[in-house]
Amino acid sequence: MALSGGPARAASSTATDSSAAQTSQGLQLPLWLRNILGEKTQPSGPPQVSNPTPYAETQPTTPSYEAIPSFLNAPYGPPSFGPPFGTTHMLGDWGGIQPWLQKRGLYFAFDVYEDIAGNVAGGKKQDYTAAGQVGSTLDVDWDKLLHPGAWARDLWLHLLVVNGNGRNLSRIYGDNDNQVQQIYGSRGNVVAHLVWAYFEKAWLDHKVDLSVGWIPTGVFFQNSPWVCNFMNVWLCGAESPTKYLTGARGWPSGNIGTILRLMPVKQMYVMGGLFAVSPHPYNGGISGWSWGQDGLGKLSTQVEIGWLPAFGRDHLVGHYKLGGMYDNSRYNDLYEDINGNPWVISGLSPRKQSGQASVWVIADQMLIRRGAGELNGLVLGGYYAYASGQTSQINHTLVAVLMDTGALWHRPLDSVGIAFLWSNFSRSAIASQELAASHGLALPGANFGVPYGIQGHETIYEAYYGFHVLEGLSIKPDFQYVNHVGGTTVFKDAVVLSTAVNIAF
């Protein structure tokens, strides 16, 4: 997490010093609009963080060790759709309401995101859909709100709810294991789907940080500042295949759990989490509010270490992470039955495998700096993730990305990027599909959906350009080429075009 996930960042301090009459790209607003927006209050002290708005907005950032609350923004910040602290709003300071709330420890953000996408070629059929969400974040600083004493210093409550809408384009054109739309799925047909609700407490100047409550695991683990610059869901909101495992479901699915992070120095952290595993299709029910689901007896453990260097006089930031997950639940083997034979043709129950594991490596490095911020420059990144092929339909995923801002063409708050995503389907899943096909049986599916044909691998090529229109408003056209739709050769390769609009009020 965000997310939320993250944006290309503000290009320089001169942009943030501009008056409310101009956006940081020099756009002069009409007088009537300036009167509505009001004068924007410039924050004092260290630069504050703005989370990725869903997801790839161009907001300023600050290193994780300077961020408050530390866990909300560290090591990269969750893939939220709204900025914490109310620092980035298209409607300014809400006529003085935001400063009044923040002085009392209440940080509120409201955001609307809509995406129109269509596959103009390939796939099962051509179609287009709209998908989006409306939601809000509330962060409560109990020390400011109640002044109860020293024990409440760095004690926070974080709440995020969303309302999702739309249709899934990938399912329509025949891809059940991947999603080309960033905002779709797992939100439920409810007014307010709960994504997270947890308390956070920090000690020793944020060297020790504890969170307890309803937490999406991918908000903190296997998260990077750039993943939600891209639209494809294999990247955004934690990475594939880990987030498709029951014990590590990513945003917007939450989990009852706790996370402890130790950050003895600015450049390193160690983080561990313990979460209850839901055996149901949706954690917390379709709404996310049903925490007392039955069958929560098993646990998932995640551990991650990170190195956050900054090289040279330009402070070329890098993020290097290594992590793993183990879930002690029992899962169906994708090939063997209770006697070790193929269950597809034996008719016997699948063998139960004890435990499910995943490991990942994530890295990115700024090569050229364009201005202030952790991603404000030319950045090369990528990741590799593995999950056990006996129980996960996809067992290997490899990603490479290259990103930059628009500083070279005098659009410093714009962002641009390309990505290569490749996922391989496990031998166990493929063997079961081949046996089913040879016996005229329906192809079996698993945690990546039911296939249209025998699977092998799927490759995504993606490119985007994010236009920063004005503070709190962005438009992002996106291109994706899907090779081996759904991991098969049943359909022709798909070409998907989309445009996303995000408004942070």
WOURKA-V549912 format. One record per run of one state. SS is the DSSP state (H for helix, E for strand, C for the rest). FROM is the first residue (numbers start at 1). LEN is the number of residues. Records with the same first field share a line. If there is no record, write none. Layout:
BEGIN
SS=FROM-LEN / FROM-LEN
END
This chain:
BEGIN
C=1-12 / 17-5 / 23-5 / 29-2 / 38-26 / 67-3 / 74-10 / 87-10 / 104-2 / 122-6 / 147-3 / 153-2 / 167-2 / 173-20 / 204-4 / 216-1 / 221-6 / 230-12 / 245-1 / 249-6 / 266-2 / 277-22 / 308-2 / 312-4 / 338-4 / 347-3 / 370-7 / 388-6 / 410-1 / 426-1 / 439-7 / 447-2 / 450-7 / 471-2 / 484-1 / 488-6 / 505-1
H=13-4 / 31-7 / 64-3 / 70-4 / 84-3 / 97-7 / 142-5 / 150-3 / 169-4 / 217-4 / 227-3 / 242-3 / 246-3 / 343-4 / 407-3 / 427-12 / 485-3
E=22-1 / 28-1 / 106-16 / 128-14 / 155-12 / 193-11 / 208-8 / 255-11 / 268-9 / 299-9 / 310-2 / 316-22 / 342-1 / 350-20 / 377-11 / 394-13 / 411-15 / 446-1 / 449-1 / 457-14 / 473-11 / 494-11
END
